[in-house]
């Protein structure tokens, strides 16, 4: 959670920024850890995307989020989830520029690989980075944190406020009375509790938002009917033929009931030199809910059955061996090799989530990023949402738009992207000539038409 206060006001947020928004555009592709990376993007990008002026800003992440920096390199090495930010660069306006986040890699973004040697290429240039680099550059700009990535944090000219990042604080309750929002939190390190009062709270604590659980506990989520196996392997361990097949591009293989996507990501330290990078893959496979197959796949080595994510190091070796055998049977040889040479896989069950109500407490509490809406991963749009929400937040706090318009715009993006992610999932998992795909197709284009007419078409 982020807290902002001034000599005359207190503003808290679970990812916030206040004051003057500066706008620029660029394209960044980043690879981030699996622990809801856009929550980290939101927490810090909203804080760095706006010039802090006469304000004190405090971030209260949960223990899981606050340790993201320490785990960033390790998690990137394992997950490398692809994130695409295409609209708003939240770093360039500040002391350390976006060019320091870009690792310099450029590649054609999409290849289609089949079981035969045929390769079809669609060119589009993309750049990449990793969460570790992005996180520390944002922290340098946010609260002046020094690191090996940013050893000399910039001094932001004209900044009259201050910013602090409080680790291991978990929101336990949120109340509204007499125009103030009261947030109660637990220090996960000492088990002590604290309370803060705010004029504004911005909830951006990710897909498993504690604030949303407290205030909107009845929001529904539905299993989509398939799981995603994920993993990475060091480029140095891959055969030359396979490296050439996957070199610097995203490659797909589709089959009835599933598909796999793979792309190159920087090494743990951001190294983009050949031989020092990693190859990251995600393999979607159909798996009926409440089936014995689902139970088997999502049950870890300790016998605990997970409903959303089976984390790194907990996958049952027997299940993993079965998946590797399946890879040998149905995947092209380069993909099968990647699966075989992955040592620490993890699994995510794909869900559709009901979108939260963006504004509560007379506009004194706002939900943004994954806390507002969580999409299926096919569209890789969580970072786009976090950046757009931050930009619109700046416009709202500057008075350029009112609360109703802010709500309408963030919902427009969230609704359209959610339906698009379902459409892509239906296309890859079910195929075009199916009722599932057709229903998603018409639902999506109906929404596009409605938003275009209302001039609120985003994404």
Secondary structure, DSSP 8 states (H G I E B T S, - for coil): -EEEE-SS-EEEESS---SEE------EEEEE-TTTHHHHHHHHHHHHSEE--S-EEEEE--HHHHTHHHHHHHHHHHT-EEEEE-S--SSTTSSS-GGGT-----EEEEEEE-SSS-EEEEEEEE--EEHHHHHHHHHHHHH----SSSSS----TT--SEEEEE-SEEEEEEEEETTEEEEEEEETTT--EEEEEESBEEE---TT-HHHHHH-TT--EEEEEEEEEEEEEEGGGS-HHHHHHHTTS-EEEEETTEEEEEEEE--TTS--STTS-EEEEEEEEE--TTSHHHHHHTBBTTS-B-SSEE-TT-B-HHHHHHHHHHHHHHS-HHHHHHHHT-SS-EEEEEEEE----SEETTTTEEE-GGGT----GGG--HHHHHHHHHHHHHHHHHTSS-HHHHHHHHHHHHHHHHHHHHHHHHHHHH-SSSHHHHHHHHHHHHHHHHHHHTT----
